[in-house]
Amino acid sequence: MAGADTAIPGGLRTGVGGRIPPFRVMDVIAKANTLAACLPPGAPRILHMEAGQPGTGLPKGAREAVAAALRSGDSLGYTEALGLPALRARIARHAAEWYGVELPPARIAITAGASGAFPLAYLAAFEPGNEVALAAPYYPPYVNILTALGMRPVVLPCGIETGFQPTIPMLEALPRRPRGLIVSSPANPTGAMLAPSALRALAEYCHETGIRLISDEIYHGLTYGKPMASAAQFSSSAIVINSFSKYFSMTGWRVGWMVLPEPLVRPVERLAANFFISPPHISQRAALAALDCPDELEANRATYAIARTLLADGLRAAGFTRFAPPDGAFYIYADLTGHADDSAAFCDHLLEAHGIATTPGHDFDAARGGGFFRISYCAPSADIEEAVRRLAHASQTRP
């Protein structure tokens, strides 16, 4: 039973961390890989559109920097707990270039991907039992990590009418003021964005009312016509989390960063040293070089923009017409009304019958996710085109 202790030999039981829900997209990846390994020769291949895995790759300048570092004989050992000083300084310059905000490098912490940043942020900012608000649909580890650490997620059900984003009236309607608020713009799974004015209003409201704002900006750079802003522009008390995984095409290198309020720098440093010692050295060297590859990275973004239009048009043609405008990131979160009664069964059908791996909405919204599925358009362009053809056929059948 969900949430119940699980007995193991010897009478021992799992802790709370052993009882959090799975990150379903990882289960989809495993199932898709298993099916792909069993395909007969000549069979249509599995199209991986379930994960936010860029179909591009490590930028050329970063590849060259890695090769040079390996040839140099450098030990590539431990760095400082908060990362290479050169990378922290370069990220500060990146913030000035992109947002016009001046940040001391001392407020920047390099982490083992954005995933490594969230537990550090939560533990530095909150106490067990604290309530942290976030919009639904949401990135599943927000809730799962909070729960594993003894904090209490407060889910704000959001719809297309608010762009699946939280609002100040939603916070004011809560019975108690939460200790924190997580926002994501562009958001996973919807691709929806907060306008800079809306982000400013939320950031200032949180600062004035003592709510710790955590702004997930991992998809910055991947926007398609709407203006982009960082919470660091509007609040000195906000925690900003970003990563080299998405725009910089470095998922497997596991390197991200945080912009921290000054009082949290030393607590995060102590936590990081104890949890991780330091971020991967070679990944930091790659990230430092990737920041100086704008032409290649913008070419990647242009490829995603084409894929976005192709997939959105293909979904509409197949009858999937209700989804928030995917203003950023590389996902579409589509309503299944009229197509299927449950997204888990629907996604299984897409995978098993049509070879398209997608993610059921249950991953992103425990209450309403059964009516939605997420499909990614960061796969190679040929895969997007083939997926559109298969979706047209799939729409004529019902799981």
C-alpha positions as a LaTeX table, in Angstrom:
\begin{tabular}{lrrr}
\hline
Residue & $x$ (\AA) & $y$ (\AA) & $z$ (\AA) \\
\hline
Met1 & 0.00 & 0.00 & 0.00 \\
Ala2 & 1.33 & 3.45 & $-0.90$ \\
Gly3 & 3.06 & 5.12 & 2.01 \\
Ala4 & 3.17 & 1.96 & 4.12 \\
Asp5 & 6.36 & 0.55 & 5.61 \\
Thr6 & 7.87 & $-2.21$ & 3.54 \\
Ala7 & 9.19 & $-5.17$ & 5.52 \\
Ile8 & 12.49 & $-6.77$ & 4.53 \\
Pro9 & 14.26 & $-9.85$ & 5.90 \\
Gly10 & 15.22 & $-9.55$ & 9.55 \\
Gly11 & 12.22 & $-7.41$ & 10.41 \\
Leu12 & 13.84 & $-4.16$ & 9.26 \\
Arg13 & 11.77 & $-1.60$ & 7.41 \\
Thr14 & 12.47 & 1.05 & 4.83 \\
Gly15 & 12.78 & 4.67 & 5.87 \\
Val16 & 10.63 & 7.46 & 4.48 \\
Gly17 & 12.98 & 7.85 & 1.52 \\
Gly18 & 12.27 & 4.26 & 0.51 \\
Arg19 & 8.57 & 4.98 & 0.25 \\
Ile20 & 8.51 & 7.92 & $-2.13$ \\
Pro21 & 6.81 & 7.30 & $-5.51$ \\
Pro22 & 8.90 & 6.34 & $-8.53$ \\
Phe23 & 10.06 & 8.87 & $-11.08$ \\
Arg24 & 7.88 & 7.26 & $-13.77$ \\
Val25 & 9.73 & 8.61 & $-16.77$ \\
Met26 & 12.72 & 6.49 & $-15.74$ \\
Asp27 & 10.47 & 3.42 & $-15.77$ \\
Val28 & 9.29 & 4.38 & $-19.27$ \\
Ile29 & 12.90 & 4.67 & $-20.44$ \\
Ala30 & 13.67 & 1.21 & $-19.04$ \\
Lys31 & 10.61 & $-0.34$ & $-20.70$ \\
Ala32 & 11.35 & 1.34 & $-24.03$ \\
Asn33 & 14.94 & 0.09 & $-23.93$ \\
Thr34 & 13.76 & $-3.44$ & $-23.14$ \\
Leu35 & 11.32 & $-3.40$ & $-26.06$ \\
Ala36 & 13.97 & $-1.96$ & $-28.39$ \\
Ala37 & 16.38 & $-4.76$ & $-27.48$ \\
Cys38 & 13.76 & $-7.35$ & $-28.49$ \\
Leu39 & 12.79 & $-5.86$ & $-31.85$ \\
Pro40 & 13.31 & $-8.18$ & $-34.83$ \\
Pro41 & 15.59 & $-7.01$ & $-37.65$ \\
Gly42 & 13.91 & $-4.44$ & $-39.86$ \\
Ala43 & 11.16 & $-3.58$ & $-37.36$ \\
Pro44 & 10.32 & 0.11 & $-36.85$ \\
Arg45 & 12.52 & 1.42 & $-34.06$ \\
Ile46 & 11.38 & 2.90 & $-30.77$ \\
Leu47 & 11.15 & 6.70 & $-30.80$ \\
His48 & 12.36 & 8.12 & $-27.48$ \\
Met49 & 10.16 & 11.12 & $-26.74$ \\
Glu50 & 9.69 & 10.43 & $-23.04$ \\
Ala51 & 12.65 & 12.31 & $-21.55$ \\
Gly52 & 14.27 & 15.73 & $-21.71$ \\
Gln53 & 17.36 & 14.31 & $-23.39$ \\
Pro54 & 18.67 & 16.75 & $-26.03$ \\
Gly55 & 19.25 & 15.09 & $-29.37$ \\
Thr56 & 22.19 & 17.42 & $-29.99$ \\
Gly57 & 25.33 & 16.80 & $-27.95$ \\
Leu58 & 28.24 & 18.32 & $-26.08$ \\
Pro59 & 29.24 & 21.54 & $-27.87$ \\
Lys60 & 32.40 & 21.30 & $-29.96$ \\
Gly61 & 34.31 & 23.78 & $-27.80$ \\
Ala62 & 33.48 & 21.73 & $-24.71$ \\
Arg63 & 34.60 & 18.50 & $-26.38$ \\
Glu64 & 37.91 & 20.13 & $-27.27$ \\
Ala65 & 38.35 & 21.43 & $-23.71$ \\
Val66 & 37.74 & 17.95 & $-22.29$ \\
Ala67 & 40.24 & 16.40 & $-24.71$ \\
Ala68 & 42.84 & 19.03 & $-23.79$ \\
Ala69 & 42.27 & 18.47 & $-20.07$ \\
Leu70 & 42.72 & 14.71 & $-20.47$ \\
Arg71 & 45.91 & 15.17 & $-22.49$ \\
Ser72 & 47.35 & 17.66 & $-20.01$ \\
Gly73 & 48.05 & 15.12 & $-17.30$ \\
Asp74 & 46.05 & 17.18 & $-14.81$ \\
Ser75 & 44.81 & 14.91 & $-12.02$ \\
Leu76 & 41.29 & 16.34 & $-12.38$ \\
Gly77 & 40.80 & 15.68 & $-8.69$ \\
Tyr78 & 38.59 & 17.33 & $-6.11$ \\
Thr79 & 37.66 & 20.96 & $-6.61$ \\
Glu80 & 36.35 & 23.28 & $-3.93$ \\
Ala81 & 32.99 & 22.14 & $-2.55$ \\
Leu82 & 31.22 & 24.98 & $-4.36$ \\
Gly83 & 33.09 & 24.38 & $-7.59$ \\
Leu84 & 35.91 & 25.81 & $-9.66$ \\
Pro85 & 36.37 & 29.54 & $-9.00$ \\
Ala86 & 36.81 & 30.14 & $-12.75$ \\
Leu87 & 33.44 & 28.53 & $-13.51$ \\
Arg88 & 31.67 & 30.45 & $-10.74$ \\
Ala89 & 33.10 & 33.70 & $-12.10$ \\
Arg90 & 32.10 & 32.80 & $-15.67$ \\
Ile91 & 28.53 & 32.05 & $-14.57$ \\
Ala92 & 28.40 & 35.45 & $-12.87$ \\
Arg93 & 29.40 & 36.99 & $-16.22$ \\
His94 & 26.75 & 34.85 & $-17.94$ \\
Ala95 & 24.11 & 36.32 & $-15.59$ \\
Ala96 & 25.25 & 39.83 & $-16.47$ \\
Glu97 & 25.14 & 39.05 & $-20.19$ \\
Trp98 & 21.72 & 37.38 & $-20.16$ \\
Tyr99 & 19.84 & 39.30 & $-17.47$ \\
Gly100 & 21.82 & 42.45 & $-16.76$ \\
Val101 & 22.22 & 41.45 & $-13.12$ \\
Glu102 & 25.50 & 41.76 & $-11.24$ \\
Leu103 & 26.17 & 38.74 & $-9.00$ \\
Pro104 & 29.25 & 38.16 & $-6.84$ \\
Pro105 & 30.82 & 34.81 & $-7.84$ \\
Ala106 & 30.83 & 34.00 & $-4.11$ \\
Arg107 & 27.01 & 33.62 & $-4.27$ \\
Ile108 & 27.24 & 30.97 & $-6.99$ \\
Ala109 & 27.53 & 27.28 & $-6.15$ \\
Ile110 & 28.33 & 24.57 & $-8.70$ \\
Thr111 & 26.35 & 21.37 & $-8.12$ \\
Ala112 & 26.05 & 17.83 & $-9.45$ \\
Gly113 & 23.36 & 18.86 & $-11.91$ \\
Ala114 & 20.21 & 20.70 & $-10.90$ \\
Ser115 & 19.15 & 17.43 & $-9.24$ \\
Gly116 & 22.04 & 17.82 & $-6.79$ \\
Ala117 & 21.02 & 21.41 & $-6.09$ \\
Phe118 & 17.49 & 20.74 & $-4.86$ \\
Pro119 & 18.32 & 18.79 & $-1.68$ \\
Leu120 & 21.00 & 21.35 & $-0.83$ \\
Ala121 & 18.51 & 24.20 & $-1.28$ \\
Tyr122 & 15.76 & 22.48 & 0.68 \\
Leu123 & 18.00 & 21.54 & 3.60 \\
Ala124 & 19.57 & 24.99 & 3.78 \\
Ala125 & 16.28 & 26.87 & 3.57 \\
Phe126 & 13.68 & 24.71 & 5.34 \\
Glu127 & 13.07 & 22.59 & 8.42 \\
Pro128 & 11.33 & 19.19 & 8.57 \\
Gly129 & 7.59 & 19.80 & 8.58 \\
Asn130 & 7.80 & 23.11 & 6.71 \\
Glu131 & 5.23 & 23.55 & 3.94 \\
Val132 & 6.51 & 24.39 & 0.46 \\
Ala133 & 4.03 & 25.38 & $-2.25$ \\
Leu134 & 4.30 & 24.55 & $-5.94$ \\
Ala135 & 2.06 & 24.44 & $-8.98$ \\
Ala136 & 0.65 & 21.23 & $-10.40$ \\
Pro137 & 1.62 & 19.87 & $-12.88$ \\
Tyr138 & 5.18 & 19.82 & $-11.57$ \\
Tyr139 & 8.55 & 18.15 & $-12.04$ \\
Pro140 & 8.14 & 15.00 & $-9.88$ \\
Pro141 & 11.40 & 15.20 & $-7.88$ \\
Tyr142 & 10.29 & 18.57 & $-6.44$ \\
Val143 & 7.64 & 16.73 & $-4.43$ \\
Asn144 & 9.53 & 13.47 & $-3.94$ \\
Ile145 & 12.70 & 15.09 & $-2.59$ \\
Leu146 & 10.74 & 17.38 & $-0.29$ \\
Thr147 & 8.84 & 14.37 & 1.05 \\
Ala148 & 12.00 & 12.30 & 1.52 \\
Leu149 & 13.51 & 15.15 & 3.55 \\
Gly150 & 10.48 & 15.42 & 5.83 \\
Met151 & 9.03 & 18.58 & 4.32 \\
Arg152 & 5.42 & 18.98 & 3.19 \\
Pro153 & 4.60 & 19.85 & $-0.43$ \\
Val154 & 1.52 & 22.03 & $-0.83$ \\
Val155 & 0.20 & 21.49 & $-4.35$ \\
Leu156 & $-1.58$ & 24.37 & $-6.11$ \\
Pro157 & $-3.74$ & 22.88 & $-8.90$ \\
Cys158 & $-3.19$ & 25.06 & $-11.97$ \\
Gly159 & $-4.76$ & 24.96 & $-15.41$ \\
Ile160 & $-4.35$ & 26.28 & $-18.90$ \\
Glu161 & $-6.09$ & 29.53 & $-17.87$ \\
Thr162 & $-3.04$ & 30.51 & $-15.75$ \\
Gly163 & $-0.54$ & 28.86 & $-18.05$ \\
Phe164 & $-0.14$ & 26.11 & $-15.44$ \\
Gln165 & 1.69 & 28.67 & $-13.29$ \\
Pro166 & 1.00 & 29.74 & $-9.67$ \\
Thr167 & $-0.42$ & 33.14 & $-8.76$ \\
Ile168 & $-0.35$ & 35.36 & $-5.69$ \\
Pro169 & $-4.11$ & 34.85 & $-5.06$ \\
Met170 & $-3.47$ & 31.08 & $-4.91$ \\
Leu171 & $-0.89$ & 31.64 & $-2.18$ \\
Glu172 & $-3.15$ & 34.03 & $-0.30$ \\
Ala173 & $-5.99$ & 31.48 & $-0.40$ \\
Leu174 & $-3.96$ & 28.88 & 1.49 \\
Pro175 & $-4.95$ & 28.31 & 5.14 \\
Arg176 & $-1.35$ & 28.97 & 6.22 \\
Arg177 & 1.46 & 30.90 & 4.63 \\
Pro178 & 3.96 & 28.36 & 3.22 \\
Arg179 & 7.62 & 28.55 & 4.14 \\
Gly180 & 8.63 & 28.29 & 0.49 \\
Leu181 & 7.43 & 28.47 & $-3.11$ \\
Ile182 & 8.92 & 26.62 & $-6.09$ \\
Val183 & 8.41 & 28.11 & $-9.54$ \\
Ser184 & 9.68 & 26.92 & $-12.89$ \\
Ser185 & 9.70 & 29.03 & $-16.03$ \\
Pro186 & 9.89 & 27.59 & $-18.64$ \\
Ala187 & 8.18 & 24.71 & $-16.87$ \\
Asn188 & 8.43 & 20.96 & $-17.10$ \\
Pro189 & 6.09 & 19.33 & $-18.24$ \\
Thr190 & 4.10 & 22.13 & $-19.86$ \\
Gly191 & 6.70 & 24.44 & $-21.43$ \\
Ala192 & 4.66 & 27.35 & $-20.01$ \\
Met193 & 6.39 & 30.55 & $-18.92$ \\
Leu194 & 5.82 & 33.31 & $-16.43$ \\
Ala195 & 5.95 & 36.77 & $-17.96$ \\
Pro196 & 8.79 & 38.83 & $-16.44$ \\
Ser197 & 6.20 & 41.05 & $-14.73$ \\
Ala198 & 4.50 & 38.01 & $-13.16$ \\
Leu199 & 7.83 & 36.59 & $-11.96$ \\
Arg200 & 8.75 & 39.99 & $-10.50$ \\
Ala201 & 5.42 & 40.17 & $-8.67$ \\
Leu202 & 5.85 & 36.67 & $-7.21$ \\
Ala203 & 9.48 & 37.31 & $-6.25$ \\
Glu204 & 8.68 & 40.60 & $-4.53$ \\
Tyr205 & 5.63 & 39.12 & $-2.77$ \\
Cys206 & 7.69 & 36.21 & $-1.47$ \\
His207 & 10.50 & 38.49 & $-0.31$ \\
Glu208 & 8.09 & 40.81 & 1.52 \\
Thr209 & 6.12 & 38.01 & 3.19 \\
Gly210 & 9.04 & 35.80 & 4.21 \\
Ile211 & 8.36 & 33.00 & 1.72 \\
Arg212 & 11.58 & 31.51 & 0.36 \\
Leu213 & 11.32 & 31.51 & $-3.42$ \\
Ile214 & 13.13 & 28.74 & $-5.31$ \\
Ser215 & 13.22 & 29.46 & $-9.03$ \\
Asp216 & 14.04 & 26.53 & $-11.31$ \\
Glu217 & 15.56 & 28.08 & $-14.44$ \\
Ile218 & 17.00 & 24.94 & $-15.99$ \\
Tyr219 & 15.29 & 25.58 & $-19.35$ \\
His220 & 16.49 & 29.14 & $-19.75$ \\
Gly221 & 17.77 & 29.74 & $-23.25$ \\
Leu222 & 15.15 & 27.40 & $-24.69$ \\
Thr223 & 12.43 & 29.96 & $-25.39$ \\
Tyr224 & 10.55 & 30.70 & $-28.59$ \\
Gly225 & 9.49 & 34.31 & $-28.77$ \\
Lys226 & 8.57 & 35.17 & $-25.17$ \\
Pro227 & 10.87 & 37.29 & $-22.98$ \\
Met228 & 12.85 & 35.52 & $-20.27$ \\
Ala229 & 13.69 & 36.76 & $-16.79$ \\
Ser230 & 15.53 & 35.43 & $-13.75$ \\
Ala231 & 14.34 & 35.65 & $-10.16$ \\
Ala232 & 17.86 & 36.91 & $-9.37$ \\
Gln233 & 16.86 & 40.18 & $-11.04$ \\
Phe234 & 14.04 & 40.80 & $-8.59$ \\
Ser235 & 14.94 & 39.28 & $-5.22$ \\
Ser236 & 18.07 & 38.94 & $-3.10$ \\
Ser237 & 16.40 & 36.26 & $-0.98$ \\
Ala238 & 15.45 & 33.91 & $-3.86$ \\
Ile239 & 17.38 & 30.74 & $-4.63$ \\
Val240 & 17.93 & 30.25 & $-8.37$ \\
Ile241 & 18.71 & 26.79 & $-9.73$ \\
Asn242 & 20.05 & 26.16 & $-13.22$ \\
Ser243 & 21.94 & 23.48 & $-15.11$ \\
Phe244 & 24.09 & 22.74 & $-18.11$ \\
Ser245 & 21.86 & 19.79 & $-19.02$ \\
Lys246 & 19.28 & 21.35 & $-21.34$ \\
Tyr247 & 20.34 & 24.47 & $-23.27$ \\
Phe248 & 23.98 & 23.36 & $-23.10$ \\
Ser249 & 23.19 & 19.71 & $-24.07$ \\
Met250 & 25.17 & 18.23 & $-21.16$ \\
Thr251 & 22.71 & 15.90 & $-19.43$ \\
Gly252 & 25.15 & 13.08 & $-18.66$ \\
Trp253 & 27.88 & 15.41 & $-17.39$ \\
Arg254 & 25.85 & 16.22 & $-14.27$ \\
Val255 & 26.80 & 19.82 & $-13.63$ \\
Gly256 & 24.50 & 22.63 & $-12.57$ \\
Trp257 & 24.59 & 25.76 & $-10.43$ \\
Met258 & 22.75 & 27.79 & $-7.81$ \\
Val259 & 22.55 & 31.49 & $-7.13$ \\
Leu260 & 22.26 & 31.76 & $-3.37$ \\
Pro261 & 21.26 & 34.51 & $-0.95$ \\
Glu262 & 24.41 & 35.47 & 0.92 \\
Pro263 & 23.26 & 33.99 & 4.29 \\
Leu264 & 22.81 & 30.56 & 2.68 \\
Val265 & 26.22 & 30.33 & 0.98 \\
Arg266 & 28.11 & 28.85 & 3.92 \\
Pro267 & 25.29 & 26.44 & 4.92 \\
Val268 & 25.13 & 25.13 & 1.35 \\
Glu269 & 28.91 & 24.83 & 1.25 \\
Arg270 & 28.90 & 22.72 & 4.41 \\
Leu271 & 26.11 & 20.50 & 3.07 \\
Ala272 & 27.76 & 20.12 & $-0.33$ \\
Ala273 & 31.10 & 19.14 & 1.17 \\
Asn274 & 29.47 & 16.46 & 3.30 \\
Phe275 & 27.07 & 15.12 & 0.69 \\
Phe276 & 29.15 & 15.27 & $-2.51$ \\
Ile277 & 32.68 & 16.55 & $-1.60$ \\
Ser278 & 32.72 & 18.45 & $-4.90$ \\
Pro279 & 31.09 & 18.48 & $-8.33$ \\
Pro280 & 32.82 & 16.40 & $-11.05$ \\
His281 & 35.99 & 18.23 & $-12.08$ \\
Ile282 & 36.02 & 17.23 & $-15.75$ \\
Ser283 & 32.35 & 18.22 & $-16.09$ \\
Gln284 & 33.14 & 21.67 & $-14.73$ \\
Arg285 & 35.90 & 22.11 & $-17.30$ \\
Ala286 & 33.45 & 21.12 & $-20.04$ \\
Ala287 & 30.83 & 23.53 & $-18.68$ \\
Leu288 & 33.32 & 26.40 & $-18.60$ \\
Ala289 & 34.02 & 25.90 & $-22.29$ \\
Ala290 & 30.35 & 25.36 & $-23.19$ \\
Leu291 & 29.52 & 28.86 & $-21.98$ \\
Asp292 & 31.62 & 30.17 & $-24.88$ \\
Cys293 & 29.81 & 28.23 & $-27.65$ \\
Pro294 & 26.85 & 30.57 & $-28.35$ \\
Asp295 & 26.60 & 29.97 & $-32.10$ \\
Glu296 & 26.29 & 26.19 & $-31.77$ \\
Leu297 & 23.88 & 26.45 & $-28.85$ \\
Glu298 & 21.63 & 28.91 & $-30.66$ \\
Ala299 & 21.65 & 26.60 & $-33.70$ \\
Asn300 & 20.42 & 23.83 & $-31.40$ \\
Arg301 & 17.64 & 26.09 & $-30.12$ \\
Ala302 & 16.60 & 26.86 & $-33.69$ \\
Thr303 & 16.35 & 23.11 & $-34.35$ \\
Tyr304 & 14.09 & 22.70 & $-31.32$ \\
Ala305 & 11.93 & 25.59 & $-32.52$ \\
Ile306 & 11.30 & 23.80 & $-35.82$ \\
Ala307 & 10.56 & 20.54 & $-34.01$ \\
Arg308 & 8.18 & 22.38 & $-31.66$ \\
Thr309 & 6.08 & 23.67 & $-34.55$ \\
Leu310 & 6.13 & 20.30 & $-36.30$ \\
Leu311 & 5.01 & 18.38 & $-33.21$ \\
Ala312 & 2.38 & 20.93 & $-32.15$ \\
Asp313 & 0.85 & 20.88 & $-35.63$ \\
Gly314 & 1.02 & 17.08 & $-35.71$ \\
Leu315 & $-0.73$ & 16.76 & $-32.35$ \\
Arg316 & $-3.51$ & 19.10 & $-33.44$ \\
Ala317 & $-3.96$ & 17.20 & $-36.70$ \\
Ala318 & $-4.25$ & 13.98 & $-34.69$ \\
Gly319 & $-6.96$ & 15.52 & $-32.50$ \\
Phe320 & $-4.89$ & 16.52 & $-29.46$ \\
Thr321 & $-5.88$ & 20.17 & $-29.46$ \\
Arg322 & $-5.78$ & 21.15 & $-25.77$ \\
Phe323 & $-2.36$ & 22.07 & $-24.44$ \\
Ala324 & $-0.74$ & 25.18 & $-23.03$ \\
Pro325 & 1.37 & 27.07 & $-25.55$ \\
Pro326 & 4.85 & 25.49 & $-25.26$ \\
Asp327 & 6.63 & 28.83 & $-24.90$ \\
Gly328 & 9.87 & 27.25 & $-23.70$ \\
Ala329 & 11.69 & 24.02 & $-22.81$ \\
Phe330 & 10.99 & 21.13 & $-25.22$ \\
Tyr331 & 7.78 & 19.49 & $-24.07$ \\
Ile332 & 4.08 & 19.52 & $-24.83$ \\
Tyr333 & 1.64 & 18.47 & $-22.08$ \\
Ala334 & $-1.48$ & 17.42 & $-23.93$ \\
Asp335 & $-5.03$ & 16.81 & $-22.71$ \\
Leu336 & $-6.29$ & 13.29 & $-23.49$ \\
Thr337 & $-9.99$ & 14.09 & $-23.34$ \\
Gly338 & $-11.76$ & 12.10 & $-26.06$ \\
His339 & $-8.75$ & 9.86 & $-26.68$ \\
Ala340 & $-8.25$ & 7.76 & $-23.57$ \\
Asp341 & $-9.51$ & 7.38 & $-20.03$ \\
Asp342 & $-6.08$ & 7.06 & $-18.41$ \\
Ser343 & $-2.68$ & 8.32 & $-19.48$ \\
Ala344 & $-0.76$ & 5.29 & $-18.18$ \\
Ala345 & $-2.75$ & 2.94 & $-20.41$ \\
Phe346 & $-2.55$ & 5.40 & $-23.29$ \\
Cys347 & 1.24 & 5.77 & $-23.05$ \\
Asp348 & 1.63 & 1.98 & $-22.82$ \\
His349 & $-0.44$ & 1.69 & $-25.98$ \\
Leu350 & 1.64 & 4.32 & $-27.80$ \\
Leu351 & 4.82 & 2.49 & $-26.87$ \\
Glu352 & 3.73 & $-1.09$ & $-27.46$ \\
Ala353 & 1.58 & $-0.59$ & $-30.55$ \\
His354 & 3.22 & 2.41 & $-32.21$ \\
Gly355 & 6.77 & 2.55 & $-30.84$ \\
Ile356 & 6.50 & 6.05 & $-29.36$ \\
Ala357 & 7.81 & 6.42 & $-25.80$ \\
Thr358 & 5.98 & 9.20 & $-23.92$ \\
Thr359 & 5.35 & 9.97 & $-20.25$ \\
Pro360 & 1.97 & 9.62 & $-18.50$ \\
Gly361 & 0.70 & 12.67 & $-16.67$ \\
His362 & 0.56 & 10.74 & $-13.39$ \\
Asp363 & 4.25 & 11.63 & $-13.02$ \\
Phe364 & 3.46 & 15.34 & $-12.89$ \\
Asp365 & 0.11 & 15.61 & $-11.13$ \\
Ala366 & $-1.09$ & 12.87 & $-8.77$ \\
Ala367 & $-4.68$ & 14.17 & $-8.77$ \\
Arg368 & $-5.30$ & 15.06 & $-12.43$ \\
Gly369 & $-2.40$ & 13.58 & $-14.38$ \\
Gly370 & $-4.41$ & 10.65 & $-15.67$ \\
Gly371 & $-5.94$ & 13.00 & $-18.20$ \\
Phe372 & $-2.66$ & 14.22 & $-19.74$ \\
Phe373 & 0.54 & 12.96 & $-21.32$ \\
Arg374 & 3.89 & 14.62 & $-21.96$ \\
Ile375 & 5.78 & 14.31 & $-25.22$ \\
Ser376 & 9.24 & 15.76 & $-25.83$ \\
Tyr377 & 10.46 & 17.39 & $-29.03$ \\
Cys378 & 14.20 & 17.48 & $-28.31$ \\
Ala379 & 14.78 & 14.23 & $-30.19$ \\
Pro380 & 16.46 & 14.33 & $-33.63$ \\
Ser381 & 14.31 & 15.97 & $-36.32$ \\
Ala382 & 13.83 & 12.71 & $-38.22$ \\
Asp383 & 12.34 & 11.16 & $-35.07$ \\
Ile384 & 9.89 & 14.07 & $-34.69$ \\
Glu385 & 8.72 & 13.65 & $-38.27$ \\
Glu386 & 8.24 & 9.91 & $-37.83$ \\
Ala387 & 6.43 & 10.44 & $-34.50$ \\
Val388 & 3.94 & 12.77 & $-36.18$ \\
Arg389 & 3.17 & 10.09 & $-38.77$ \\
Arg390 & 2.70 & 7.44 & $-36.10$ \\
Leu391 & 0.54 & 9.74 & $-33.95$ \\
Ala392 & $-1.81$ & 10.26 & $-36.88$ \\
His393 & $-2.28$ & 6.49 & $-37.06$ \\
Ala394 & $-2.49$ & 6.10 & $-33.27$ \\
Ser395 & $-5.30$ & 8.66 & $-33.07$ \\
Gln396 & $-7.49$ & 6.28 & $-35.08$ \\
Thr397 & $-7.21$ & 3.57 & $-32.42$ \\
Arg398 & $-8.10$ & 3.59 & $-28.73$ \\
Pro399 & $-6.25$ & 1.71 & $-25.97$ \\
\hline
\end{tabular}
